[in-house]
Amino acid sequence: MTQRIQNLMGIPKAFKSLVAMGQVVEQAGREAGVEQVLLELIKIRASQLNGCAFCLDMHTRDTLKYGENPRRLFLLDAWRETDLFTEEERVALELTEVLTRLTDTQDVPDEVYERAMKVFNEAQYHAIVWMTVVINAFNRVNVPGRPKLPEEAA
């Protein structure tokens, strides 16, 4: 593979700001009652759609540390075809997909929004939307550089 310029640290202040934004969003999500595993599933699903191996590696590892069942991670790409995900997770994943594919969707369809409003309060909805924005930003900075994955822990 062609070695590429690594964008993530190319503008250190921007990177620090993006990290800080992610921390603010995660804290807001936790304060609103969004489980950390759900926030990680959002990161993983968006990263799958965007083809960001670095973020997929990082967030699947993180999710396993939080006690997630590996089977659910293996099947995340096919979440619609299983009963392994809660209603809240299913709605959050659908919302993540719609927001990640805005060039295709152009909007959040009313039916997706209405499902979200049935299972999330306003603060939770904000956290899910913002987490999707943050991970998409990280994906878009990482993907062009094709960063190497960290070595596996022994």
VENSUL-V167321 format. One record per pair of residues at least 4 apart in sequence whose ideal C-beta (glycine too) atoms are under 8 Angstrom apart, sorted by the first residue. I is the first residue (numbers start at 1). GAP is how many residues later the second one is. D is the distance in Angstrom with one decimal. If there is no record, write none. Layout:
[[I & GAP & D] [I & GAP & D]]
This chain:
[[1 & 145 & 6.3] [2 & 144 & 7.9] [4 & 140 & 6.7] [4 & 141 & 4.7] [4 & 142 & 5.1] [5 & 5 & 6.9] [5 & 140 & 6.0] [6 & 4 & 6.9] [6 & 139 & 4.5] [6 & 141 & 5.9] [7 & 134 & 4.8] [7 & 135 & 7.1] [7 & 137 & 6.0] [7 & 138 & 4.9] [8 & 7 & 5.7] [8 & 130 & 7.9] [8 & 133 & 5.4] [8 & 134 & 6.0] [8 & 137 & 6.9] [8 & 139 & 7.0] [9 & 6 & 5.6] [10 & 4 & 8.0] [10 & 5 & 7.9] [11 & 4 & 6.6] [12 & 4 & 6.2] [13 & 4 & 6.3] [14 & 4 & 6.3] [15 & 4 & 6.4] [15 & 126 & 8.0] [16 & 4 & 6.2] [17 & 4 & 6.2] [18 & 4 & 6.5] [18 & 116 & 7.1] [18 & 119 & 5.9] [18 & 120 & 6.7] [18 & 123 & 7.5] [19 & 4 & 6.5] [20 & 4 & 6.4] [21 & 4 & 6.3] [21 & 113 & 5.8] [22 & 4 & 6.3] [22 & 109 & 8.0] [22 & 112 & 4.6] [22 & 116 & 7.6] [23 & 4 & 6.3] [24 & 4 & 6.3] [25 & 4 & 6.2] [25 & 102 & 6.3] [25 & 105 & 4.4] [25 & 106 & 5.3] [25 & 109 & 5.4] [26 & 4 & 6.4] [26 & 10 & 7.6] [26 & 13 & 5.9] [26 & 105 & 7.3] [27 & 4 & 6.2] [28 & 4 & 6.2] [28 & 95 & 7.1] [28 & 98 & 7.0] [28 & 99 & 5.2] [28 & 102 & 7.3] [29 & 5 & 3.9] [29 & 10 & 5.3] [29 & 95 & 7.4] [29 & 98 & 3.5] [29 & 99 & 7.5] [29 & 102 & 6.3] [30 & 4 & 6.7] [30 & 6 & 6.7] [31 & 92 & 7.4] [32 & 89 & 6.9] [32 & 91 & 3.7] [32 & 92 & 4.6] [32 & 94 & 7.5] [32 & 95 & 5.2] [33 & 88 & 7.9] [33 & 90 & 7.9] [33 & 91 & 6.3] [34 & 4 & 5.5] [34 & 5 & 6.0] [34 & 90 & 5.3] [34 & 93 & 5.0] [34 & 94 & 6.8] [35 & 4 & 7.3] [36 & 4 & 6.4] [36 & 30 & 5.6] [37 & 4 & 6.3] [37 & 26 & 6.2] [37 & 29 & 5.3] [37 & 30 & 7.7] [37 & 31 & 5.5] [38 & 4 & 6.7] [38 & 50 & 6.8] [38 & 51 & 5.9] [38 & 54 & 5.8] [38 & 90 & 8.0] [39 & 4 & 6.8] [39 & 88 & 7.5] [39 & 92 & 5.4] [40 & 4 & 6.3] [40 & 19 & 5.4] [40 & 22 & 5.7] [40 & 23 & 4.2] [40 & 26 & 6.6] [40 & 28 & 7.3] [41 & 4 & 6.1] [41 & 22 & 7.1] [41 & 35 & 6.7] [41 & 48 & 6.2] [41 & 51 & 7.1] [41 & 52 & 6.6] [42 & 4 & 6.4] [42 & 50 & 6.0] [42 & 51 & 7.4] [42 & 54 & 4.9] [42 & 86 & 6.5] [42 & 89 & 4.9] [42 & 90 & 5.9] [42 & 93 & 6.6] [43 & 4 & 6.1] [43 & 12 & 6.6] [43 & 16 & 4.3] [43 & 88 & 7.0] [43 & 92 & 4.4] [44 & 4 & 6.4] [44 & 12 & 6.4] [44 & 15 & 4.9] [44 & 16 & 5.9] [44 & 19 & 6.7] [44 & 29 & 7.0] [44 & 32 & 5.9] [45 & 4 & 6.7] [45 & 31 & 6.1] [45 & 32 & 8.0] [45 & 34 & 7.7] [45 & 48 & 5.4] [45 & 51 & 5.0] [45 & 52 & 6.8] [45 & 55 & 7.8] [46 & 4 & 6.1] [46 & 50 & 5.4] [46 & 54 & 4.8] [46 & 86 & 5.9] [46 & 89 & 4.6] [46 & 90 & 5.6] [46 & 93 & 6.4] [47 & 4 & 7.9] [47 & 5 & 4.4] [47 & 8 & 4.0] [47 & 9 & 4.6] [47 & 12 & 6.4] [47 & 88 & 6.4] [47 & 92 & 5.7] [48 & 8 & 6.5] [48 & 28 & 6.9] [48 & 29 & 5.6] [49 & 48 & 6.6] [49 & 51 & 4.8] [49 & 52 & 6.8] [50 & 5 & 7.9] [50 & 50 & 6.7] [50 & 86 & 6.8] [50 & 89 & 3.9] [50 & 90 & 7.2] [50 & 93 & 6.3] [51 & 92 & 6.3] [52 & 4 & 6.1] [52 & 86 & 7.4] [52 & 87 & 4.1] [52 & 90 & 5.2] [52 & 91 & 5.2] [53 & 4 & 6.1] [53 & 93 & 7.9] [53 & 96 & 6.5] [54 & 4 & 6.4] [54 & 88 & 5.1] [54 & 93 & 4.6] [54 & 95 & 6.4] [55 & 4 & 5.8] [55 & 80 & 6.8] [55 & 83 & 5.9] [55 & 84 & 5.8] [55 & 87 & 6.2] [56 & 4 & 6.0] [57 & 4 & 6.4] [57 & 92 & 5.1] [57 & 93 & 7.4] [58 & 4 & 6.3] [59 & 4 & 6.1] [59 & 76 & 8.0] [60 & 4 & 6.5] [60 & 13 & 5.5] [61 & 4 & 6.7] [62 & 4 & 6.7] [63 & 5 & 4.3] [63 & 10 & 6.4] [64 & 4 & 5.7] [64 & 6 & 6.6] [64 & 9 & 7.4] [68 & 4 & 6.2] [68 & 5 & 6.3] [69 & 4 & 7.6] [69 & 15 & 7.8] [70 & 4 & 6.2] [71 & 4 & 6.4] [71 & 13 & 6.9] [72 & 4 & 6.5] [72 & 12 & 5.1] [72 & 13 & 7.0] [75 & 4 & 6.8] [75 & 6 & 7.8] [75 & 7 & 5.3] [75 & 9 & 6.1] [76 & 17 & 7.9] [78 & 4 & 6.5] [79 & 5 & 7.5] [79 & 6 & 5.2] [79 & 10 & 7.6] [79 & 11 & 6.7] [79 & 14 & 5.4] [80 & 10 & 7.7] [85 & 4 & 4.1] [85 & 5 & 5.1] [85 & 8 & 7.0] [86 & 4 & 6.9] [87 & 4 & 6.4] [87 & 32 & 5.7] [88 & 4 & 6.2] [88 & 31 & 4.9] [88 & 32 & 7.0] [89 & 4 & 6.1] [90 & 4 & 6.4] [91 & 4 & 6.3] [91 & 21 & 7.7] [91 & 24 & 5.0] [91 & 25 & 5.3] [91 & 27 & 7.9] [91 & 28 & 5.2] [91 & 29 & 7.2] [92 & 4 & 6.2] [92 & 24 & 7.9] [92 & 28 & 7.8] [92 & 36 & 5.2] [93 & 4 & 6.5] [94 & 4 & 6.4] [94 & 18 & 5.7] [94 & 21 & 7.3] [95 & 4 & 6.2] [95 & 13 & 6.9] [95 & 17 & 6.1] [95 & 21 & 5.6] [95 & 33 & 5.9] [95 & 34 & 7.2] [95 & 37 & 7.1] [96 & 4 & 6.0] [96 & 32 & 7.4] [96 & 36 & 4.9] [97 & 4 & 6.1] [98 & 4 & 7.6] [98 & 7 & 4.9] [98 & 10 & 5.4] [98 & 11 & 6.9] [98 & 14 & 5.6] [99 & 9 & 7.0] [99 & 30 & 6.6] [99 & 33 & 4.5] [99 & 34 & 7.3] [99 & 37 & 7.4] [100 & 32 & 6.5] [100 & 36 & 5.8] [101 & 4 & 5.3] [102 & 4 & 6.6] [102 & 5 & 7.9] [105 & 4 & 7.1] [108 & 4 & 5.4] [108 & 5 & 5.1] [109 & 4 & 7.0] [110 & 4 & 6.0] [111 & 4 & 6.5] [112 & 4 & 6.4] [113 & 4 & 6.4] [114 & 4 & 6.6] [115 & 4 & 6.9] [116 & 4 & 5.4] [116 & 9 & 5.8] [116 & 12 & 7.5] [117 & 8 & 7.2] [120 & 4 & 3.9] [120 & 5 & 4.7] [120 & 8 & 6.8] [121 & 4 & 7.1] [122 & 4 & 6.5] [123 & 4 & 6.5] [124 & 4 & 6.4] [125 & 4 & 6.3] [126 & 4 & 6.0] [127 & 4 & 6.0] [128 & 4 & 6.5] [129 & 4 & 6.6] [130 & 4 & 6.3] [131 & 4 & 6.4] [132 & 4 & 6.2] [133 & 4 & 6.4] [134 & 4 & 6.6] [135 & 4 & 6.2] [136 & 4 & 6.2] [137 & 4 & 6.5] [138 & 4 & 6.0] [139 & 4 & 5.8] [140 & 4 & 7.9] [141 & 4 & 7.7] [142 & 5 & 5.8]]
